[in-house]
């Protein structure tokens, strides 16, 4: 791995400058690993000048004729990798936004003893923000776990895992003692698609769309990074004030109706909710606060222990190793994140998963890897949940 903060950066070079709706079939990926802080600054300057985004923070908006520029700067470790597969926009139908909503309605009707479907609000484009409440009505008050997926539209493995979690819970709670214990002693609030407008847009127009779809009155650019829009060190390091950037923090905290609705729900239930789990891709990491600064959280030993056991449980399935630790030093510094906000608002266990892989497929994780990714991730989530039910000081 490169030094702290010097993550591999990848560029998607388009064969032509394409207007939206964007198409990436046959395009190339360039990976550049900066070897010093100076090279990192040079690359960032080049990205800004050439309208090139990195896959860890930005979107694929480059042109093929820009490639020689990077070669002139002497980045010996720059390389082109395989073309983006022609099937990139053809994922399993079960993840289609309309099908996910139909699936949620179906569960609400057929598993009413364990599932309750409700909406926390509406998206910018007027779509309902559905959540599933999962658990046995065994007592008047129970602790709860919040799980959301799909804050970033292009990270399709997230919504797939949220569906997988619910499916496994409903199918195994009668035979699996651990799952039975989880559903008896806890409620789970599961939001399969947080950024429903952006997710829909990634299906219909732009497979690599990241942000929400809100309009900006001064710029023609759409959307806000829903994971930079929370009221915790808002628009500080790792976020952008420019509406056209993929890490745009928005005009003000909770400007996005999706963020505002979820934040309102979490504030209302913060005494009940003891864990916040958010699912992203990709990097194979399990992250906990803080994202916005290099500092140790007060309950570090409990959270670190939960993360250590979770990644070991995950690895036991297929040998896939996850890095874990504070987001700022394990991934990068970013402000205004949902995980930091949840922790700052009294939820003691706040985690963000970066699911498979480490960049070979990236956001275009093939259908064959959905089941193993969800299976191993399920082990980690169960481990964290059972840890939550124990006393930790």
Phi, psi and omega in degrees: 000145175290171180302163182309131178086348182258069181284152173302135179249139179233144180242140173260113183262116182277148180287342176205159177285110188252131173285164173291145002290134186281146176228132186243008184297130180082000180283164183248154175250132175247128178252132180231124178251103178293140184255004178202168176297324179298315179295324177298316179297319180297316181296317180298320178296320178295319180301314182294320183288324186260005183059041179253133178254153174266153185288341179276336182228346186222183185255171185276085179228080179227176174229149189299328182292352180278347183304315181301334179303316180292326178293326180295329180282358171080027178279093185296336184266011174284138181207152173265144178245193187299156174296151173295130185298147181295340181269014186304326184264017184237072181273178178301140183297336183296341181267356180300137185305321179293319181292324178298317179296316178299320179298319179295317177299319180299314179296321180298326181276327187261344181231049185295342178286338183238339188239134171228122181261134178209168180246138178265357181157200179231151179284176179303320182270010172091010179278142178293144179259090188276144177228144173255128172264119187241128177154161179280140178277066188270343181203159183299320183234132175222150170295162184219159175238130175261133177230125173233151180224152173078031171298321175258124193301319188283352185271071191294338180294337178298299176304327177297319180292319180303318177295319180299317181302312181296315179302312181296319180299316182288327183277335189245355188296338179274339183250339183257112182302323181294315180292321177299318178296318181298314183284338178280319187264347184225158163255148174242125172260115188239122179248097186296326180225101180290304183267073190292324178294313180296321179297316177299317180296325179292341176272324189262333188230312190218104183301333184258019178292139185247318194273184171286191182236022179293151182266149177250129185288332183266334182239159177276357181284146179253150164089159178228146173288110184293350176255020171230009190254007183269154186276070174210105187050045186303132177056037172267212184300139179087006176227161184238145175274351185272124184299340181272350180280149180287346176252026179301126185277350182095169181289336177196163180300140181059031176292332182277129182301330178295313179294316181299319182294315181291318179300319179297316180296316181294321177297318182295328185247020187292337176287334181271321186280120183253348179217140176238122181236123180239135187248124182232182172202147009226162176166342184060064181220151170241113190247148173222169185299154006259154171269325191272353180204160175271097181201158181265129179289153183302321181261040185307315187297320179293314183291318179297319179296318178297318180293317180300312180293326181293315181290329175292320176296318179299316182295333184295341183283305185227009180079013180279124184262128176255139167280153179216155179152185177300138184300323184298319183264339181272323179246277176195166178282131176212141182252158177074028183273154180294323181297312178298319180297315180301315181294316180295336181262022168096007176270110193289331179248104180236121183228149170235123175269136166250104188284186182302155357248214178254011173134347181296311174260331179062231181290342183264047180301125184290161183301328182294340182262000181293311182298309179298323178297315181290322180298312181290323180294325178301321179298319180294317181294318177299320180296316178296318181296315179293326175298321181298328182282349177267158176278131179224129184236000000 
